[in-house]
Amino acid sequence: MTPALLGNLSVSLALAFSLLGLGLALLAYLQGDGRFLRGARALVFPAFLAALAAFLALEWALLVHDFSLAYVARNHSTKDPLWVTLVTPWAALEGSILLWGLLQTLYTLLASRKPLDPWRASLVLAVLFGIQVFFFGVMATIASPFETLPDPPPDGVGPNPLLQNHWMMAVHPVLMYLGFVGLSVPYAYAVAAMATRRYQTWVEETRWWTLIAWGFLTAGKVAGMWWSYEVLGWGGYWAWDPVENASFIPWLLATAFLHTAFVQQTRGAFKTWNFAFVTLAFAATLLGTFLTRSGIIQSVHAFAEGPVGPAFLGFFLLATGLGLGLLSRVSREVQDAALFHPLSREGALLLGAFFFAGWALVVVLGTFYPLLVEAFTGAKVSVGAPFFNEVSAPLGAGILLLMGVGPLLPWRRTRGEVLRNLLVLLLALALGTLFGLLRGYTLGASFALGLFLYNAAAIYLLAREGVLARVRAGLSPWGFLANRRRVGSLVVHFAVALMGLAIAFSQTYRLESEKTLYRGEAWEVGGVRMTFQGVRALDEGRRFAVEALLKTDRFGEVRPRLHFYPQMNSPLPAPKVIYTPGNDYYFLLMDFDREKGEWASLRLIVTPLVFWMWVAGGLMALGTLYILWPAARAEEARGVSPA
């Protein structure tokens, strides 16, 4: 059996199992017959096996250089190293849809094992099977990874060089897809809850699924920022690229849900908002995929224009319409406990959720505005980083302010004893800002420093409160660490504050300088003295590399590169980045003497505190893992307060 035959057969089986499972799940809901539900559940694992077989068939075709497959011929070369070959399935359109389908069957498999009443379980499975039908239907019709060529070439061109220029591309797309696909489970739970009018219990079951998806999205975004920083050669990590924006939107909406869901769990409020946030978060993943796949935007992330754009747009409208249609009924039936004091914990959480949702709305408007203007007037306009930075700075500051004070506020109404903690926070904010101003920092950077100290003080007060409560009860203070939800959330909040500080300083105090050096010439900039010693050419098979040899007084020999790929007319920079806790030193080779190697044009970018962005990303991942650790679930089942 050939890879093409195995792949096509597996996709067809996955589609058939998903269609049959969808039908049985709907019958189980409509007829109330448990036999149909058991039949639907029995098809979950075969659908996963079929999807896995299809994915392995594509890997097999790549490993054996089967250029009879159009996907392999377009995206693979015999010169590719093994790691590039293994990650090529998600290097282009059809393979990335196959990866999505595989992960979707995995999430369906995991979700099907969770106990639910038969009525809701049937609808959850119906929604998840329906999503699978869409993806495998796309693969079976308009975007097959196993399309064959009548005259296979002897070799292919390899994947996009941008996707093989750094090992992070083996990690970043998978993390993003795990986050995107993971949001389908909360969406399925929300649809089932709205359809069956079970408006309270669903959020307790869904919050964990959302946290899992949120954790993967967070890790994926940080990994993507690192890839951009290391590969694209401009010395930055976020450009407000349209596809960056499209993947940021579901993260913002999922974050909003995680905060309001906590209020519903503890106070029974915000039911309508929770259904809305979950529906919009999943819809945003489909919208982002439509942008990436339709070809209507230009981005280093976007795949070539193809027929799947209209299909994704239609599916986005269907999923959004289903969720919002059910939500319209919920909003009429639910009497939300929305009468609360604004100076309370639930007030701060709801306001914070509005900040996240408002940020998402701003990003949507800024991303789509040029497309709408061009569609209706034919004029080409752009909304760039200055706009997004200007609107994001106050939104981010508002979130950081609420993040510090919100957990310290009591439920329902602020009491007098809380005011002392608030004064401590305001003092930390004022002292941090004043210290920054005295050091000569800008007002924005000084305020960012104040916000960081303000949040650090809030985390200290919360941890102290938890420890003292245990001591007063005669318990070991170290037992506070066993409250994984609380400790993990404190770690995540600290990481967010740290990332905010790093973003503020790296955006404000970046130093960039460029100069052409001749062999033996020295250059001192940004506290680094370097001497150009020449260039060296390297033939690496799949690419040709040229590196500049620089001797520095602080970091020894540094070798920034240019990579030349056969399928690209211009070289790709491969900067050498020296990470330090204070500043990053970003060495770039811009051009060189192609005849004798006597000169090279070099750029040095010195950026403060970028190192701490990656530390913050790691802390966010660790905090999320700590919350999700099974012991936290056991504590929640025993009634241990997460706050």
BELJOCOR-V302293 format. One record per residue. RES is the residue in one small letter. PHI is phi as a letter, one per 40 degrees, with the letter a starting at -180 (999 if undefined). BURIAL is + if it has 9 or more other C-alpha atoms within 8 Angstrom, else -. Layout:
RES;PHI;BURIAL  RES;PHI;BURIAL
This chain:
m;999;-  t;c;-  p;d;+  a;c;+  l;c;-  l;c;+  g;c;+  n;c;+  l;c;+  s;c;+  v;c;+  s;c;+  l;c;+  a;c;+  l;c;+  a;c;-  f;c;+  s;c;+  l;c;+  l;c;+  g;c;+  l;c;+  g;c;+  l;c;+  a;c;+  l;c;+  l;c;+  a;c;+  y;c;+  l;c;-  q;c;-  g;g;+  d;b;+  g;c;-  r;c;-  f;c;+  l;c;+  r;c;-  g;c;+  a;c;+  r;c;+  a;c;-  l;c;+  v;c;+  f;c;+  p;d;+  a;c;+  f;c;+  l;c;-  a;c;+  a;c;+  l;c;+  a;c;+  a;c;+  f;c;+  l;c;-  a;c;+  l;c;+  e;c;+  w;d;+  a;c;+  l;c;+  l;c;+  v;c;-  h;f;+  d;c;+  f;c;+  s;c;+  l;c;+  a;c;+  y;c;+  v;c;+  a;c;+  r;c;+  n;b;+  h;a;+  s;a;+  t;c;-  k;c;-  d;c;+  p;c;-  l;d;-  w;c;-  v;c;+  t;c;+  l;c;+  v;c;+  t;c;+  p;d;+  w;b;+  a;c;+  a;a;+  l;d;+  e;c;+  g;c;+  s;c;+  i;c;+  l;c;+  l;c;+  w;d;+  g;c;+  l;c;+  l;c;+  q;c;+  t;c;+  l;c;+  y;c;+  t;c;+  l;c;+  l;c;-  a;c;-  s;c;+  r;c;-  k;c;-  p;c;-  l;a;-  d;c;-  p;d;+  w;c;+  r;c;+  a;d;+  s;c;+  l;c;+  v;d;+  l;c;+  a;c;+  v;c;+  l;c;+  f;c;+  g;c;+  i;c;+  q;c;+  v;d;+  f;c;+  f;c;+  f;c;+  g;c;+  v;c;+  m;c;+  a;c;+  t;b;-  i;b;-  a;a;+  s;c;+  p;c;+  f;b;+  e;c;+  t;b;-  l;b;-  p;c;-  d;b;-  p;c;+  p;c;-  p;c;-  d;a;+  g;b;+  v;c;+  g;g;+  p;c;+  n;d;-  p;d;+  l;c;+  l;c;+  q;b;+  n;c;-  h;a;+  w;c;-  m;c;+  m;c;+  a;c;+  v;b;+  h;d;+  p;c;+  v;c;+  l;c;+  m;c;+  y;c;+  l;c;+  g;c;+  f;d;+  v;c;+  g;d;+  l;c;+  s;c;+  v;c;+  p;d;+  y;c;+  a;c;+  y;c;+  a;c;+  v;c;+  a;c;+  a;c;+  m;c;+  a;c;-  t;c;-  r;g;-  r;c;+  y;c;-  q;b;+  t;c;-  w;c;+  v;c;+  e;c;+  e;c;-  t;c;+  r;d;+  w;c;+  w;c;+  t;c;+  l;c;+  i;c;+  a;c;+  w;c;+  g;c;+  f;c;+  l;c;+  t;c;+  a;c;+  g;c;+  k;c;+  v;c;+  a;c;+  g;c;+  m;c;+  w;c;+  w;d;+  s;d;+  y;c;+  e;c;+  v;b;+  l;c;+  g;g;+  w;b;-  g;g;+  g;b;-  y;b;+  w;a;-  a;b;-  w;f;+  d;c;-  p;d;+  v;c;+  e;d;+  n;c;+  a;c;+  s;c;+  f;c;+  i;c;+  p;c;+  w;c;+  l;c;+  l;c;+  a;c;+  t;c;+  a;d;+  f;c;+  l;d;+  h;c;+  t;c;+  a;c;+  f;c;-  v;c;+  q;c;+  q;c;+  t;c;-  r;b;-  g;g;+  a;b;+  f;g;+  k;d;+  t;c;+  w;c;+  n;c;+  f;c;+  a;c;+  f;c;+  v;c;+  t;c;+  l;c;+  a;c;+  f;c;+  a;d;+  a;c;+  t;c;+  l;c;+  l;c;+  g;c;+  t;c;+  f;d;+  l;c;+  t;c;+  r;c;+  s;c;+  g;g;+  i;c;-  i;b;+  q;b;-  s;a;-  v;c;-  h;c;-  a;c;+  f;c;+  a;c;-  e;c;+  g;a;-  p;c;+  v;c;+  g;d;+  p;d;+  a;c;+  f;c;+  l;c;+  g;c;-  f;c;+  f;d;+  l;c;-  l;c;-  a;c;+  t;c;+  g;c;-  l;c;+  g;c;+  l;c;+  g;c;-  l;c;+  l;c;+  s;c;-  r;c;-  v;c;+  s;c;-  r;c;-  e;c;-  v;c;-  q;c;-  d;c;+  a;c;+  a;c;-  l;c;-  f;b;+  h;c;-  p;c;-  l;c;+  s;a;+  r;c;+  e;c;+  g;c;+  a;c;+  l;c;+  l;c;+  l;c;+  g;c;+  a;c;+  f;c;+  f;c;+  f;c;+  a;c;+  g;c;-  w;c;+  a;d;+  l;c;-  v;c;+  v;c;+  v;c;+  l;c;-  g;c;+  t;c;+  f;c;-  y;d;+  p;c;+  l;c;+  l;c;-  v;c;+  e;c;+  a;c;-  f;c;-  t;b;-  g;g;-  a;c;-  k;b;-  v;b;-  s;b;-  v;b;+  g;b;-  a;d;-  p;d;-  f;c;-  f;c;+  n;c;-  e;c;-  v;c;+  s;c;+  a;c;-  p;c;-  l;c;+  g;c;+  a;c;+  g;c;+  i;c;+  l;c;+  l;c;+  l;c;+  m;c;+  g;c;+  v;c;+  g;d;+  p;c;+  l;c;+  l;c;+  p;c;+  w;c;-  r;g;+  r;a;+  t;c;+  r;b;-  g;c;-  e;c;-  v;c;+  l;c;-  r;c;-  n;c;+  l;c;+  l;c;-  v;c;+  l;c;+  l;c;+  l;c;+  a;c;+  l;c;+  a;c;+  l;c;+  g;c;+  t;c;+  l;c;+  f;c;+  g;c;+  l;c;+  l;c;-  r;c;-  g;g;-  y;c;+  t;c;-  l;c;+  g;c;-  a;c;+  s;c;+  f;c;+  a;c;+  l;c;+  g;c;+  l;c;+  f;c;+  l;c;+  y;d;+  n;c;+  a;c;+  a;c;+  a;c;+  i;c;+  y;c;-  l;c;+  l;c;+  a;c;+  r;c;-  e;d;-  g;c;+  v;c;+  l;c;+  a;c;-  r;c;+  v;c;+  r;c;-  a;c;-  g;g;-  l;b;-  s;c;-  p;c;+  w;c;-  g;c;+  f;d;+  l;c;-  a;c;-  n;c;+  r;c;+  r;c;+  r;c;+  v;c;+  g;c;+  s;c;+  l;c;+  v;c;+  v;c;+  h;c;+  f;c;+  a;c;+  v;c;+  a;c;+  l;c;+  m;c;+  g;c;+  l;c;+  a;c;+  i;c;+  a;c;+  f;c;+  s;c;+  q;c;-  t;c;-  y;b;-  r;c;+  l;b;-  e;b;-  s;a;-  e;b;-  k;a;-  t;c;-  l;b;+  y;c;+  r;d;+  g;g;-  e;c;-  a;b;+  w;a;-  e;b;-  v;a;-  g;g;-  g;g;-  v;b;+  r;b;+  m;b;+  t;b;+  f;c;+  q;b;+  g;h;+  v;b;+  r;b;-  a;b;-  l;b;-  d;c;-  e;b;-  g;g;-  r;c;-  r;a;+  f;b;+  a;b;+  v;b;+  e;b;+  a;c;+  l;b;+  l;b;+  k;b;+  t;b;+  d;c;-  r;b;-  f;b;-  g;g;-  e;c;-  v;b;+  r;b;+  p;c;+  r;b;+  l;b;+  h;b;+  f;b;+  y;b;+  p;d;-  q;c;-  m;b;-  n;c;-  s;b;-  p;c;+  l;b;+  p;c;+  a;b;+  p;c;+  k;b;+  v;b;+  i;b;-  y;c;-  t;b;-  p;c;-  g;c;-  n;b;+  d;c;+  y;b;+  y;b;+  f;c;+  l;b;+  l;c;+  m;c;+  d;a;-  f;a;+  d;c;+  r;c;-  e;c;-  k;b;-  g;g;+  e;c;+  w;a;+  a;a;+  s;c;+  l;b;+  r;b;+  l;b;+  i;b;+  v;b;+  t;b;+  p;c;+  l;g;+  v;c;+  f;d;+  w;c;+  m;c;+  w;c;+  v;c;+  a;c;+  g;d;+  g;c;+  l;c;+  m;c;+  a;c;+  l;c;+  g;c;+  t;c;+  l;c;+  y;c;+  i;c;+  l;c;+  w;d;+  p;d;-  a;c;-  a;c;+  r;c;+  a;c;-  e;c;+  e;c;+  a;c;-  r;c;-  g;g;-  v;c;-  s;c;-  p;c;-  a;b;-
